[in-house]
């Protein structure tokens, strides 16, 4: 009977992890991101958007992984 609460806890935490993984939405590039100062950032690849925090993750021209938080950008548009 002591195993039942342990199984319940493990299943609960695994659901939490799955929710975190489904928080990310992949958006097909190329994309243009308008920053708060009005300048734009162009990406040639896809971006990832955290639905929960609205943070954008992208690769720069040197293929380095970068992130922008909602306070850093005004909007984004993607696609051809």
N, CA, C and O atoms as a printed pandas DataFrame, in Angstrom:
     atom_number atom_name residue_name chain_id  residue_number  x_coord  y_coord  z_coord
0              1         N          UNK        A               1    0.810   -1.199    0.000
1              2        CA          UNK        A               1    0.000    0.000    0.000
2              3         C          UNK        A               1    0.856    1.266    0.000
3              4         O          UNK        A               1    0.391    2.310   -0.459
4              5         N          UNK        A               2    2.081    1.207    0.497
5              6        CA          UNK        A               2    2.924    2.391    0.510
6              7         C          UNK        A               2    3.400    2.748   -0.891
7              8         O          UNK        A               2    3.814    3.883   -1.128
8              9         N          UNK        A               3    3.351    1.808   -1.813
9             10        CA          UNK        A               3    3.792    2.081   -3.174
10            11         C          UNK        A               3    2.799    2.955   -3.923
11            12         O          UNK        A               3    3.196    3.672   -4.842
12            13         N          UNK        A               4    1.555    2.922   -3.572
13            14        CA          UNK        A               4    0.531    3.703   -4.260
14            15         C          UNK        A               4    0.803    5.205   -4.201
15            16         O          UNK        A               4    0.749    5.855   -5.245
16            17         N          UNK        A               5    1.093    5.792   -3.037
17            18        CA          UNK        A               5    1.386    7.232   -3.025
18            19         C          UNK        A               5    2.627    7.586   -3.849
19            20         O          UNK        A               5    2.668    8.647   -4.473
20            21         N          UNK        A               6    3.621    6.725   -3.859
21            22        CA          UNK        A               6    4.829    6.971   -4.642
22            23         C          UNK        A               6    4.500    6.977   -6.129
23            24         O          UNK        A               6    4.984    7.840   -6.862
24            25         N          UNK        A               7    3.700    6.045   -6.579
25            26        CA          UNK        A               7    3.296    5.992   -7.987
26            27         C          UNK        A               7    2.488    7.237   -8.338
27            28         O          UNK        A               7    2.665    7.806   -9.415
28            29         N          UNK        A               8    1.616    7.660   -7.450
29            30        CA          UNK        A               8    0.827    8.866   -7.684
30            31         C          UNK        A               8    1.730   10.088   -7.825
31            32         O          UNK        A               8    1.544   10.895   -8.736
32            33         N          UNK        A               9    2.709   10.228   -6.928
33            34        CA          UNK        A               9    3.625   11.369   -6.986
34            35         C          UNK        A               9    4.446   11.362   -8.267
35            36         O          UNK        A               9    4.632   12.408   -8.889
36            37         N          UNK        A              10    4.933   10.202   -8.664
37            38        CA          UNK        A              10    5.721   10.110   -9.895
38            39         C          UNK        A              10    4.883   10.477  -11.115
39            40         O          UNK        A              10    5.361   11.175  -12.010
40            41         N          UNK        A              11    3.649   10.014  -11.156
41            42        CA          UNK        A              11    2.802   10.349  -12.303
42            43         C          UNK        A              11    2.451   11.827  -12.310
43            44         O          UNK        A              11    2.343   12.428  -13.379
44            45         N          UNK        A              12    2.273   12.420  -11.150
45            46        CA          UNK        A              12    1.979   13.849  -11.069
46            47         C          UNK        A              12    3.153   14.669  -11.598
47            48         O          UNK        A              12    2.958   15.586  -12.396
48            49         N          UNK        A              13    4.371   14.344  -11.158
49            50        CA          UNK        A              13    5.540   15.110  -11.596
50            51         C          UNK        A              13    5.849   14.876  -13.068
51            52         O          UNK        A              13    6.349   15.779  -13.738
52            53         N          UNK        A              14    5.566   13.693  -13.583
53            54        CA          UNK        A              14    5.800   13.458  -15.004
54            55         C          UNK        A              14    4.827   14.276  -15.844
55            56         O          UNK        A              14    5.188   14.715  -16.936
56            57         N          UNK        A              15    3.612   14.489  -15.368
57            58        CA          UNK        A              15    2.658   15.351  -16.073
58            59         C          UNK        A              15    3.144   16.794  -16.076
59            60         O          UNK        A              15    2.963   17.506  -17.064
60            61         N          UNK        A              16    3.753   17.228  -14.989
61            62        CA          UNK        A              16    4.313   18.584  -14.921
62            63         C          UNK        A              16    5.400   18.754  -15.978
63            64         O          UNK        A              16    5.454   19.788  -16.644
64            65         N          UNK        A              17    6.252   17.771  -16.138
65            66        CA          UNK        A              17    7.329   17.836  -17.125
66            67         C          UNK        A              17    6.749   17.876  -18.530
67            68         O          UNK        A              17    7.235   18.639  -19.365
68            69         N          UNK        A              18    5.738   17.089  -18.813
69            70        CA          UNK        A              18    5.108   17.081  -20.132
70            71         C          UNK        A              18    4.476   18.437  -20.422
71            72         O          UNK        A              18    4.566   18.928  -21.548
72            73         N          UNK        A              19    3.840   19.052  -19.426
73            74        CA          UNK        A              19    3.268   20.386  -19.614
74            75         C          UNK        A              19    4.344   21.398  -19.968
75            76         O          UNK        A              19    4.125   22.256  -20.823
76            77         N          UNK        A              20    5.501   21.313  -19.326
77            78        CA          UNK        A              20    6.601   22.226  -19.625
78            79         C          UNK        A              20    7.092   22.027  -21.056
79            80         O          UNK        A              20    7.421   23.003  -21.730
80            81         N          UNK        A              21    7.147   20.792  -21.529
81            82        CA          UNK        A              21    7.630   20.514  -22.875
82            83         C          UNK        A              21    6.658   21.006  -23.938
83            84         O          UNK        A              21    7.089   21.425  -25.012
84            85         N          UNK        A              22    5.375   20.966  -23.667
85            86        CA          UNK        A              22    4.388   21.402  -24.649
86            87         C          UNK        A              22    4.191   22.907  -24.629
87            88         O          UNK        A              22    3.385   23.433  -25.397
88            89         N          UNK        A              23    4.908   23.607  -23.768
89            90        CA          UNK        A              23    4.851   25.060  -23.682
90            91         C          UNK        A              23    5.526   25.714  -24.888
91            92         O          UNK        A              23    5.279   26.890  -25.159
92            93         N          UNK        A              24    6.357   24.994  -25.605
93            94        CA          UNK        A              24    7.141   25.551  -26.705
94            95         C          UNK        A              24    6.421   25.347  -28.037
95            96         O          UNK        A              24    6.014   24.238  -28.381
96            97         N          UNK        A              25    6.276   26.444  -28.773
97            98        CA          UNK        A              25    5.662   26.405  -30.105
98            99         C          UNK        A              25    6.752   26.727  -31.128
99           100         O          UNK        A              25    7.397   27.772  -31.045
100          101         N          UNK        A              26    6.953   25.831  -32.085
101          102        CA          UNK        A              26    7.932   26.075  -33.142
102          103         C          UNK        A              26    7.248   26.815  -34.285
103          104         O          UNK        A              26    6.195   26.397  -34.766
104          105         N          UNK        A              27    7.860   27.919  -34.714
105          106        CA          UNK        A              27    7.294   28.751  -35.773
106          107         C          UNK        A              27    8.275   28.761  -36.938
107          108         O          UNK        A              27    9.455   29.064  -36.764
108          109         N          UNK        A              28    7.781   28.429  -38.119
109          110        CA          UNK        A              28    8.620   28.324  -39.318
110          111         C          UNK        A              28    9.157   29.691  -39.736
111          112         O          UNK        A              28    8.421   30.677  -39.792
112          113         N          UNK        A              29   10.458   29.725  -40.027
113          114        CA          UNK        A              29   11.115   30.948  -40.468
114          115         C          UNK        A              29   11.122   31.052  -41.968
115          116         O          UNK        A              29   10.593   30.171  -42.645
116          117         N          UNK        A              30   11.694   32.079  -42.500
117          118        CA          UNK        A              30   12.433   33.151  -41.831
118          119         C          UNK        A              30   11.492   34.073  -41.055
119          120         O          UNK        A              30   10.294   34.137  -41.330
120          121         N          UNK        A              31   12.063   34.786  -40.079
121          122        CA          UNK        A              31   11.258   35.656  -39.223
122          123         C          UNK        A              31   11.881   37.037  -39.105
123          124         O          UNK        A              31   13.094   37.208  -39.217
124          125         N          UNK        A              32   11.027   38.002  -38.877
125          126        CA          UNK        A              32   11.449   39.366  -38.565
126          127         C          UNK        A              32   10.897   39.699  -37.191
127          128         O          UNK        A              32    9.696   39.592  -36.943
128          129         N          UNK        A              33   11.793   40.103  -36.305
129          130        CA          UNK        A              33   11.402   40.456  -34.940
130          131         C          UNK        A              33   11.632   41.951  -34.768
131          132         O          UNK        A              33   12.736   42.443  -35.003
132          133         N          UNK        A              34   10.593   42.673  -34.359
133          134        CA          UNK        A              34   10.703   44.110  -34.110
134          135         C          UNK        A              34   11.024   44.294  -32.632
135          136         O          UNK        A              34   10.246   43.904  -31.761
136          137         N          UNK        A              35   12.181   44.892  -32.362
137          138        CA          UNK        A              35   12.613   45.115  -30.991
138          139         C          UNK        A              35   11.950   46.358  -30.406
139          140         O          UNK        A              35   11.394   47.170  -31.146
140          141         N          UNK        A              36   12.004   46.512  -29.088
141          142        CA          UNK        A              36   11.358   47.632  -28.397
142          143         C          UNK        A              36   11.855   48.988  -28.888
143          144         O          UNK        A              36   11.102   49.961  -28.886
144          145         N          UNK        A              37   13.127   49.059  -29.312
145          146        CA          UNK        A              37   13.664   50.345  -29.776
146          147         C          UNK        A              37   13.308   50.645  -31.233
147          148         O          UNK        A              37   13.737   51.662  -31.778
148          149         N          UNK        A              38   12.527   49.767  -31.862
149          150        CA          UNK        A              38   12.093   49.971  -33.235
150          151         C          UNK        A              38   12.974   49.312  -34.275
151          152         O          UNK        A              38   12.584   49.224  -35.439
152          153         N          UNK        A              39   14.149   48.847  -33.891
153          154        CA          UNK        A              39   15.018   48.144  -34.843
154          155         C          UNK        A              39   14.478   46.744  -35.091
155          156         O          UNK        A              39   13.654   46.241  -34.327
156          157         N          UNK        A              40   14.951   46.120  -36.166
157          158        CA          UNK        A              40   14.473   44.773  -36.494
158          159         C          UNK        A              40   15.619   43.778  -36.476
159          160         O          UNK        A              40   16.786   44.126  -36.658
160          161         N          UNK        A              41   15.251   42.559  -36.257
161          162        CA          UNK        A              41   16.179   41.444  -36.232
162          163         C          UNK        A              41   15.647   40.415  -37.220
163          164         O          UNK        A              41   14.486   40.016  -37.129
164          165         N          UNK        A              42   16.473   39.985  -38.154
165          166        CA          UNK        A              42   16.076   39.000  -39.166
166          167         C          UNK        A              42   16.661   37.640  -38.817
167          168         O          UNK        A              42   17.846   37.539  -38.499
168          169         N          UNK        A              43   15.846   36.598  -38.873
169          170        CA          UNK        A              43   16.338   35.236  -38.695
170          171         C          UNK        A              43   16.056   34.449  -39.977
171          172         O          UNK        A              43   15.038   34.667  -40.633
172          173         N          UNK        A              44   16.942   33.559  -40.320
173          174        CA          UNK        A              44   16.738   32.735  -41.506
174          175         C          UNK        A              44   16.132   31.389  -41.156
175          176         O          UNK        A              44   15.605   30.695  -42.026
176          177         N          UNK        A              45   16.205   31.020  -39.896
177          178        CA          UNK        A              45   15.705   29.721  -39.447
178          179         C          UNK        A              45   14.422   29.889  -38.639
179          180         O          UNK        A              45   13.947   31.004  -38.422
180          181         N          UNK        A              46   13.872   28.759  -38.198
181          182        CA          UNK        A              46   12.679   28.758  -37.360
182          183         C          UNK        A              46   12.991   29.402  -36.015
183          184         O          UNK        A              46   14.149   29.479  -35.605
184          185         N          UNK        A              47   11.956   29.859  -35.342
185          186        CA          UNK        A              47   12.089   30.340  -33.972
186          187         C          UNK        A              47   11.222   29.461  -33.082
187          188         O          UNK        A              47   10.344   28.744  -33.564
188          189         N          UNK        A              48   11.474   29.522  -31.789
189          190        CA          UNK        A              48   10.638   28.836  -30.810
190          191         C          UNK        A              48   10.078   29.875  -29.865
191          192         O          UNK        A              48   10.793   30.772  -29.418
192          193         N          UNK        A              49    8.793   29.751  -29.559
193          194        CA          UNK        A              49    8.106   30.688  -28.689
194          195         C          UNK        A              49    7.574   29.940  -27.472
195          196         O          UNK        A              49    6.876   28.935  -27.608
196          197         N          UNK        A              50    7.906   30.433  -26.294
197          198        CA          UNK        A              50    7.325   29.885  -25.070
198          199         C          UNK        A              50    5.933   30.478  -24.919
199          200         O          UNK        A              50    5.787   31.692  -24.774
200          201         N          UNK        A              51    4.929   29.647  -24.951
201          202        CA          UNK        A              51    3.549   30.112  -24.844
202          203         C          UNK        A              51    3.334   30.783  -23.489
203          204         O          UNK        A              51    2.632   31.790  -23.396
204          205         N          UNK        A              52    3.921   30.240  -22.467
205          206        CA          UNK        A              52    3.718   30.747  -21.109
206          207         C          UNK        A              52    4.403   32.093  -20.890
207          208         O          UNK        A              52    3.783   33.013  -20.357
208          209         N          UNK        A              53    5.670   32.229  -21.289
209          210        CA          UNK        A              53    6.429   33.450  -20.999
210          211         C          UNK        A              53    6.539   34.386  -22.193
211          212         O          UNK        A              53    6.940   35.539  -22.031
212          213         N          UNK        A              54    6.185   33.911  -23.408
213          214        CA          UNK        A              54    6.304   34.675  -24.646
214          215         C          UNK        A              54    7.764   34.955  -25.022
215          216         O          UNK        A              54    8.024   35.844  -25.832
216          217         N          UNK        A              55    8.711   34.219  -24.454
217          218        CA          UNK        A              55   10.130   34.360  -24.819
218          219         C          UNK        A              55   10.364   33.704  -26.176
219          220         O          UNK        A              55    9.820   32.639  -26.467
220          221         N          UNK        A              56   11.180   34.354  -26.999
221          222        CA          UNK        A              56   11.537   33.845  -28.322
222          223         C          UNK        A              56   12.968   33.326  -28.271
223          224         O          UNK        A              56   13.863   34.002  -27.765
224          225         N          UNK        A              57   13.177   32.129  -28.796
225          226        CA          UNK        A              57   14.514   31.568  -28.924
226          227         C          UNK        A              57   14.803   31.387  -30.406
227          228         O          UNK        A              57   13.972   30.866  -31.150
228          229         N          UNK        A              58   15.986   31.820  -30.831
229          230        CA          UNK        A              58   16.365   31.762  -32.242
230          231         C          UNK        A              58   17.877   31.568  -32.355
231          232         O          UNK        A              58   18.599   31.665  -31.363
232          233         N          UNK        A              59   18.343   31.296  -33.562
233          234        CA          UNK        A              59   19.785   31.208  -33.826
234          235         C          UNK        A              59   20.209   32.444  -34.609
235          236         O          UNK        A              59   19.562   32.827  -35.583
236          237         N          UNK        A              60   21.312   33.067  -34.169
237          238        CA          UNK        A              60   21.799   34.259  -34.861
238          239         C          UNK        A              60   22.593   33.859  -36.107
239          240         O          UNK        A              60   22.665   32.680  -36.451
240          241         N          UNK        A              61   23.189   34.852  -36.781
241          242        CA          UNK        A              61   23.905   34.596  -38.027
242          243         C          UNK        A              61   25.122   33.683  -37.844
243          244         O          UNK        A              61   25.605   33.094  -38.811
244          245         N          UNK        A              62   25.617   33.566  -36.604
245          246        CA          UNK        A              62   26.728   32.658  -36.300
246          247         C          UNK        A              62   26.251   31.319  -35.754
247          248         O          UNK        A              62   27.047   30.524  -35.253
248          249         N          UNK        A              63   24.943   31.074  -35.855
249          250        CA          UNK        A              63   24.300   29.837  -35.393
250          251         C          UNK        A              63   24.310   29.686  -33.874
251          252         O          UNK        A              63   24.106   28.587  -33.358
252          253         N          UNK        A              64   24.546   30.785  -33.157
253          254        CA          UNK        A              64   24.497   30.742  -31.692
254          255         C          UNK        A              64   23.051   30.899  -31.238
255          256         O          UNK        A              64   22.286   31.674  -31.812
256          257         N          UNK        A              65   22.695   30.158  -30.212
257          258        CA          UNK        A              65   21.342   30.195  -29.662
258          259         C          UNK        A              65   21.154   31.466  -28.841
259          260         O          UNK        A              65   21.951   31.760  -27.950
260          261         N          UNK        A              66   20.099   32.217  -29.143
261          262        CA          UNK        A              66   19.803   33.473  -28.461
262          263         C          UNK        A              66   18.343   33.473  -28.005
263          264         O          UNK        A              66   17.499   32.777  -28.567
264          265         N          UNK        A              67   18.071   34.273  -26.971
265          266        CA          UNK        A              67   16.693   34.407  -26.484
266          267         C          UNK        A              67   16.335   35.866  -26.309
267          268         O          UNK        A              67   17.174   36.688  -25.943
268          269         N          UNK        A              68   15.093   36.172  -26.573
269          270        CA          UNK        A              68   14.530   37.498  -26.330
270          271         C          UNK        A              68   13.311   37.310  -25.436
271          272         O          UNK        A              68   12.465   36.455  -25.700
272          273         N          UNK        A              69   13.226   38.097  -24.400
273          274        CA          UNK        A              69   12.075   38.035  -23.527
274          275         C          UNK        A              69   11.021   39.042  -23.985
275          276         O          UNK        A              69   11.335   39.952  -24.751
276          277         N          UNK        A              70    9.812   38.899  -23.541
277          278        CA          UNK        A              70    8.701   39.736  -23.989
278          279         C          UNK        A              70    9.016   41.226  -23.825
279          280         O          UNK        A              70    8.575   42.038  -24.638
280          281         N          UNK        A              71    9.754   41.587  -22.809
281          282        CA          UNK        A              71   10.122   42.988  -22.596
282          283         C          UNK        A              71   11.133   43.492  -23.622
283          284         O          UNK        A              71   11.355   44.698  -23.726
284          285         N          UNK        A              72   11.750   42.583  -24.385
285          286        CA          UNK        A              72   12.786   42.944  -25.350
286          287         C          UNK        A              72   12.246   43.219  -26.752
287          288         O          UNK        A              72   12.922   43.873  -27.547
288          289         N          UNK        A              73   11.041   42.734  -27.076
289          290        CA          UNK        A              73   10.536   42.880  -28.440
290          291         C          UNK        A              73    9.074   43.330  -28.447
291          292         O          UNK        A              73    8.336   43.141  -27.480
292          293         N          UNK        A              74    8.681   43.939  -29.585
293          294        CA          UNK        A              74    7.300   44.405  -29.744
294          295         C          UNK        A              74    6.445   43.360  -30.459
295          296         O          UNK        A              74    5.321   43.073  -30.047
296          297         N          UNK        A              75    7.001   42.790  -31.551
297          298        CA          UNK        A              75    6.224   41.842  -32.338
298          299         C          UNK        A              75    7.171   40.990  -33.189
299          300         O          UNK        A              75    8.378   41.223  -33.234
300          301         N          UNK        A              76    6.590   40.010  -33.850
301          302        CA          UNK        A              76    7.359   39.171  -34.777
302          303         C          UNK        A              76    6.423   38.709  -35.888
303          304         O          UNK        A              76    5.218   38.556  -35.693
304          305         N          UNK        A              77    7.014   38.494  -37.053
305          306        CA          UNK        A              77    6.280   37.907  -38.180
306          307         C          UNK        A              77    7.178   36.857  -38.806
307          308         O          UNK        A              77    8.394   37.033  -38.890
308          309         N          UNK        A              78    6.580   35.778  -39.238
309          310        CA          UNK        A              78    7.369   34.667  -39.797
310          311         C          UNK        A              78    6.708   34.149  -41.074
311          312         O          UNK        A              78    5.511   34.323  -41.303
312          313         N          UNK        A              79    7.522   33.519  -41.876
313          314        CA          UNK        A              79    7.039   32.903  -43.111
314          315         C          UNK        A              79    7.559   33.629  -44.327
315          316         O          UNK        A              79    8.154   34.702  -44.225
316          317         N          UNK        A              80    7.330   33.038  -45.465
317          318        CA          UNK        A              80    7.843   33.629  -46.718
318          319         C          UNK        A              80    7.036   34.779  -47.159
319          320         O          UNK        A              80    7.334   35.383  -48.190
